[in-house]
């Protein structure tokens, strides 16, 4: 399927459609901000998770609603070449940042030893689904939607209870 003329011109400014989609993803997703948080190699799991949730909520809720549109495209056309190109661009970057941080948290004994992909999905999926459905569910009478800060706090707490390990006693050298 060809791009409309204006979109072709815009895409050519980025080198092509795939590069344009990557640039749009970087602009509207939380990935750059999340990378900055985890790049500092934080050791406070709880506050780091809460920061990541706040960044996800801000990015997905931002107008124009570009992230929901990108996610809809990913779900609707997973085999599309442009979608595959975006996934092949995003996932290595995601694992180099968030995946590396989660792996360090596992090694430090702060979270359960689960595959990083599953940890990333467990951390992001409940909040992402809530944020994607929130505009529609807010239209239903008598279905109160908690403030977004409360939503983030609830999902962050749930994730932490699911994966965080009890703090080790000082002097404990870690798992044997």
VOVEXKOL-309690 format. One line per field, with one value per residue: x, y, z of N, C-alpha, C in turn; residue in one letter. Coordinates in steps of 0.02 Angstrom, whole numbers, plus 50000, padded with zeros to 5 digits. Atoms other than C-alpha are relative to their C-alpha. Layout:
BEGIN
neast = (X:...)
nnorth = (Y:...)
nup = (Z:...)
caeast = (X:...)
canorth = (Y:...)
caup = (Z:...)
ceast = (X:...)
cnorth = (Y:...)
cup = (Z:...)
residuo = (A:...)
//
This chain:
BEGIN
neast = (50042:49959:50015:50023:49944:49972:49966:49938:49951:49981:49960:49935:49959:49971:49965:50050:50058:49978:49964:50050:50037:49955:49995:50064:50003:49955:50027:50063:49999:49961:49938:49941:50000:49989:49929:49962:50008:49965:49929:49965:49993:50030:50004:50063:50047:50067:50006:49987:50061:50050:49981:50014:50073:50020:49978:50044:50066:49994:49990:50058:50056:49985:50034:50047:49994:49959:49981:50053:50005:49944:50015:50055:49969:49962:50047:50040:49960:49935:49955:49984:49928:49984:50010:49944:49941:50005:49989:49929:49964:50018:49986:49930:49989:50035:49961:49937:50014:50042:49981:49937:50015:50034:49950:49960:50043:50000:49934:49994:50045:50056:50061:50001:49963:50045:49973:50012:50058:50060:50000:50020:50071:50037:49997:50033:50065:50061:50008:50013:50070:50043:49995:50031:50073:50025:50044:50066:50034:50019:50065:50051:50026:49994:49939:49949:49931:49957:49949:49946:49948:50022:49994:49928:49980:50030:49966:49930:50001:50016:49939:49949:50019:49993:49932:49947:49981:49988:49933:49951:49969:49934:49947:50016:49966:50044:50022:49947)
nnorth = (49942:49940:49944:49939:49958:49962:50047:50021:49947:50000:50060:49992:49958:50045:50055:50050:50009:50033:49951:49952:50032:50004:49933:49986:50041:49971:49935:50006:50055:49982:50038:49958:49980:50060:50016:49953:50021:50062:49992:49979:50061:49988:50058:49997:50032:49972:49934:50007:50026:49947:49951:50030:49999:49930:49984:50035:49968:49934:50009:50030:49954:49936:49981:50046:50069:50035:50066:50048:50014:50045:50066:50029:50024:50060:50054:50014:50024:50021:50026:49946:49986:49941:50019:50043:49958:49963:50048:50018:49942:49985:50052:50000:49940:50012:50047:49968:49953:50029:50070:50000:49979:50056:50053:49978:50008:50072:50017:49970:50034:49957:50024:50070:50017:50015:49972:49928:49986:50009:49946:49939:50005:49998:49932:49950:50018:49976:49927:49984:50016:49950:49936:50005:50005:49946:49952:50030:50016:49938:49980:50043:49971:50040:50039:49949:50015:49966:49956:50037:50012:50058:50058:50017:50025:50066:50048:50005:50041:50069:50028:50010:50058:50061:50018:49980:50049:49967:49970:50043:49972:49973:50049:50058:49991:50013:50069:50050)
nup = (50000:50005:49956:50034:50023:49944:49955:50035:49992:49930:49988:50032:49956:49949:50034:50020:49955:49939:49959:49976:49945:49943:49971:49968:49940:49950:49978:49962:49952:49941:49999:49989:49930:49959:50008:49958:49930:49985:50016:49939:49960:49934:49956:49965:50045:49994:50031:50072:50031:49999:50052:50066:50009:50014:50069:50047:49999:50034:50073:50032:49994:50033:50062:50031:49975:50048:49975:50012:50072:50017:49972:50040:50062:49983:49988:50060:50057:49973:50052:50047:50001:49960:49930:49983:49997:49937:49946:50001:49976:49931:49951:49976:49959:49937:49960:49982:49944:49947:49990:49963:49931:49967:49990:49943:49941:49986:49974:49933:49955:49982:50033:50019:50060:50055:50062:50005:50041:49959:49950:50035:50015:49937:49974:50042:50029:49966:50006:50070:50015:49966:50034:50066:49992:49957:50033:50013:49937:49966:50027:49971:49937:49939:49999:49985:50018:49952:50029:50032:49949:49961:50044:50004:49934:49993:50043:49978:49939:50019:50031:49949:49959:50041:50019:49953:49949:49936:49993:49965:49940:50015:49992:50042:50063:50056:50009:50004)
caeast = (50000:50076:50083:49986:50097:50118:50163:50289:50374:50373:50441:50579:50639:50676:50749:50591:50429:50515:50629:50481:50384:50537:50554:50369:50381:50531:50442:50278:50328:50402:50556:50682:50629:50624:50798:50860:50789:50862:51028:51071:51070:50949:50947:50780:50664:50503:50535:50604:50449:50338:50435:50418:50230:50212:50312:50206:50045:50105:50160:50007:49886:49970:49873:49874:49846:49988:50044:49872:49869:50041:49988:49827:49932:50046:49896:49801:49945:50082:50152:50161:50339:50335:50267:50400:50533:50471:50468:50644:50699:50609:50637:50828:50825:50698:50806:50964:50881:50738:50790:50966:50898:50780:50922:51026:50879:50871:51059:51047:50913:50780:50658:50610:50714:50593:50630:50650:50518:50388:50440:50423:50253:50196:50251:50175:50021:49895:49930:49936:49769:49691:49755:49697:49522:49507:49437:49297:49261:49254:49097:49003:48888:48914:49084:49203:49380:49509:49634:49780:49901:49799:49793:49983:50006:49888:49971:50148:50106:50032:50188:50302:50204:50213:50399:50494:50588:50604:50751:50906:50981:51138:51294:51203:51307:51158:51083:51187)
canorth = (50000:50166:50319:50477:50607:50717:50565:50510:50679:50674:50496:50543:50674:50529:50413:50309:50253:50137:50275:50394:50269:50245:50433:50449:50305:50384:50552:50487:50332:50334:50235:50379:50441:50265:50231:50387:50325:50150:50210:50282:50103:50143:50028:50084:49963:50037:50217:50164:50062:50206:50327:50207:50192:50382:50398:50265:50349:50520:50455:50350:50483:50625:50714:50682:50499:50434:50290:50208:50224:50142:50002:49977:49961:49835:49731:49746:49709:49614:49540:49707:49749:49921:49849:49714:49845:49947:49794:49746:49923:49939:49770:49769:49946:49897:49751:49856:49977:49904:49723:49760:49850:49705:49580:49682:49681:49491:49476:49590:49477:49613:49530:49354:49268:49275:49305:49492:49488:49422:49548:49690:49627:49600:49776:49865:49768:49808:49995:50000:49910:50027:50180:50117:50080:50229:50353:50231:50176:50356:50375:50242:50318:50255:50181:50296:50300:50335:50475:50421:50440:50315:50196:50204:50177:50027:49942:49982:49907:49753:49728:49750:49625:49501:49510:49593:49479:49514:49628:49533:49557:49665:49561:49431:49407:49359:49199:49042)
caup = (50000:49947:50055:50011:49924:50080:50186:50053:50062:50252:50255:50133:50257:50377:50245:50224:50303:50428:50490:50502:50609:50719:50744:50784:50907:50995:51004:51076:51175:51350:51295:51293:51465:51537:51466:51556:51721:51710:51638:51809:51875:52015:52165:52236:52148:52215:52164:51995:51955:52007:51895:51748:51775:51780:51618:51532:51586:51527:51356:51320:51381:51286:51150:51007:51051:50944:51056:51056:50866:50852:50969:50869:50711:50796:50849:50685:50567:50658:50496:50403:50349:50430:50592:50591:50558:50707:50820:50766:50807:50974:51056:51054:51122:51255:51310:51309:51432:51532:51505:51567:51720:51760:51738:51861:51983:51968:51996:52149:52220:52221:52098:52047:51915:51770:51586:51555:51417:51539:51672:51546:51492:51671:51716:51567:51511:51649:51642:51452:51439:51567:51475:51305:51370:51487:51359:51318:51496:51557:51450:51549:51681:51858:51817:51908:51844:51978:51951:51842:51989:52088:51940:51922:52109:52107:51959:52021:52191:52110:52002:52151:52256:52112:52077:52220:52338:52524:52566:52617:52788:52787:52770:52664:52508:52404:52336:52350)
ceast = (50045:49977:49970:50061:50032:50038:50065:50054:50026:50046:50070:50047:50036:50040:49953:49946:50021:50034:49952:49961:50044:50006:49936:49995:50044:49971:49941:49999:50040:50072:50061:50004:50012:50074:50043:49996:50042:50075:50041:50013:49973:49996:49936:49945:49932:49993:50013:49939:49947:50015:49983:49925:49976:50019:49956:49933:50002:50005:49937:49939:50009:49960:50052:50016:50037:50018:49943:49992:50056:49986:49944:50028:50040:49954:49962:50040:50069:50050:50021:50075:50019:49992:50058:50065:50001:50014:50075:50045:49990:50025:50074:50015:49967:50040:50067:49991:49964:50020:50065:49989:49965:50048:50045:49961:49996:50066:50011:49954:49939:49934:50009:50038:49952:50030:49983:49939:49936:49996:49977:49926:49958:49998:49956:49928:49939:49989:49984:49928:49952:50000:49969:49924:49970:49956:49930:49963:49979:49932:49942:49976:50009:50059:50058:50070:50045:50049:50060:50057:49983:50005:50073:50024:49974:50038:50074:50004:49987:50061:50053:49984:50010:50073:50054:50012:50011:50072:50044:50027:50069:50053:49987:50031:49956:49982:50058:49994)
cnorth = (50062:50053:50057:50045:50039:49955:49975:50052:50002:49941:50007:50043:49958:49944:49946:49994:49968:50048:50052:49971:49994:50068:50019:49961:50031:50065:49991:49943:50022:49972:50043:50021:49941:49979:50046:49981:49938:50004:50021:49942:50009:49935:50000:49975:50034:50068:49998:49975:50054:50055:49973:50001:50071:50020:49965:50034:50067:49991:49974:50046:50066:50009:50028:49928:49957:49930:49950:49982:49953:49930:49966:49972:49936:49939:49980:49969:49977:49975:50053:50016:50060:49986:49957:50040:50039:49954:49981:50058:50009:49947:49996:50060:49992:49953:50029:50048:49965:49928:49994:50019:49943:49942:50017:49993:49927:49981:50027:49966:50041:49977:49927:49990:49975:50028:50074:50018:49995:50053:50066:49999:50003:50071:50047:49983:50025:50075:50019:49985:50050:50065:49999:50000:50059:50051:49972:49987:50062:50025:49961:50031:49950:49952:50048:49975:50037:50047:49959:49985:49939:49936:49978:49969:49928:49948:49992:49955:49927:49966:49985:49940:49934:49979:50016:49944:50037:50027:49952:50036:50027:49948:49937:50013:49983:49927:49953:49960)
cup = (50000:50049:49960:49986:50058:50047:49968:50009:50072:50015:49969:50041:50053:49968:49976:50052:50066:50048:50028:50058:50062:50035:50037:50065:50055:50028:50048:50051:50062:49999:50015:50074:50047:49996:50045:50074:50016:49986:50061:50047:50070:50041:50042:49953:50001:49966:49925:49964:49998:49948:49931:49987:49984:49929:49948:49996:49963:49925:49966:50003:49963:49936:49951:50020:49949:50023:49993:49926:49978:50027:49962:49935:50013:50009:49937:49944:50022:49947:49949:50004:50043:50074:50023:50007:50066:50060:50004:50021:50075:50049:50020:50044:50068:50045:50021:50059:50056:50015:50040:50072:50038:50014:50059:50065:50020:50033:50071:50050:50021:49967:49980:49934:49947:49936:49994:49958:50041:50055:49969:49986:50063:50029:49958:49981:50038:49992:49928:49982:50032:49961:49930:50005:50038:49964:49986:50065:50039:49976:50030:50066:50058:50000:50013:49982:50048:49965:49975:50050:50042:49960:49997:50065:50010:49959:50019:50062:49984:49968:50053:50045:49962:49990:50051:50050:50066:50003:50039:50062:49981:50017:49960:49932:49941:49995:49992:49937)
residuo = (X:X:X:X:X:X:X:X:X:X:X:X:X:X:X:X:X:X:X:X:X:X:X:X:X:X:X:X:X:X:X:X:X:X:X:X:X:X:X:X:X:X:X:X:X:X:X:X:X:X:X:X:X:X:X:X:X:X:X:X:X:X:X:X:X:X:X:X:X:X:X:X:X:X:X:X:X:X:X:X:X:X:X:X:X:X:X:X:X:X:X:X:X:X:X:X:X:X:X:X:X:X:X:X:X:X:X:X:X:X:X:X:X:X:X:X:X:X:X:X:X:X:X:X:X:X:X:X:X:X:X:X:X:X:X:X:X:X:X:X:X:X:X:X:X:X:X:X:X:X:X:X:X:X:X:X:X:X:X:X:X:X:X:X:X:X:X:X:X:X:X:X:X:X:X:X)
//
